[in-house]
Amino acid sequence: MTLPDLPAERLVLRWLVQSDVSDLFEIFSDPQAMRYWSSPPMTDPRQAEQLVANIQAFYEQGSLFQWGIQHLTDNRIIGTCTLNHIDLAQGRADVGYALHPQYWGQGLMREALNRLFQYAFLALGLRRLEADVDPRNTPSISILKRMGFQQEGLLRERWQVEGEIQDSAIFGLLRREWESKTGQPKFSVEGTNPG
């Protein structure tokens, strides 16, 4: 079993495979892309191989769904979108995302996240999504706020990455808020059975 493809206008969220390792390494080894991540940039392509293996293993456990963001123009994986710590009983999950800096400022991440949220709320039936963001990551915070997230708290000195202490701003989005902001979904929801 794999995750369903989630098509959007300029991209598709799709299952990651070993042939995506070089694209993933290019993203997750980039210091700019990883500046506010909770782990340092990758230094070895084998780390990207292990990432794909981990993504597939956690999917089988039902705790993490991570899609590659494939750009339809060049068919490259340019980022990832993730639902993590999925708790269907409580109707919640954490949201994560990364995008290669070459594609910043084009509205692609907002497009990808909108598609991810459609799947989370409509196919999985989740009630709440949460995001953990470094408070200095203003572009990421801006995207979340434009999509309806509200800041709900600040966890001080939550992470230590390569000797740097980082706070976490915690954001939340409720399904009813998302529905009132977006109205009807633009895309049909397929793959209602995640497993």
Buried (B, 14 or more C-beta within 10 A) or exposed (E): EEBBEBBBEBBBBBBBEEEBBEBBBBBBBBEEBBEBBBEBBBEEBEBBBEBBEEBBEBBEEEBBBBBBBBBEEEEBBBBBBBBBEBEEEEBBBBBBBBBBEBBBEEEBBBBBBBBBBBBBBBBBEBBBBBBBBBBEBEEBBEBBEEBBBEBEEEEEEBBEBEEEEBBBBBBBBBBEBBBEEBEEBEBEBEEEEBE
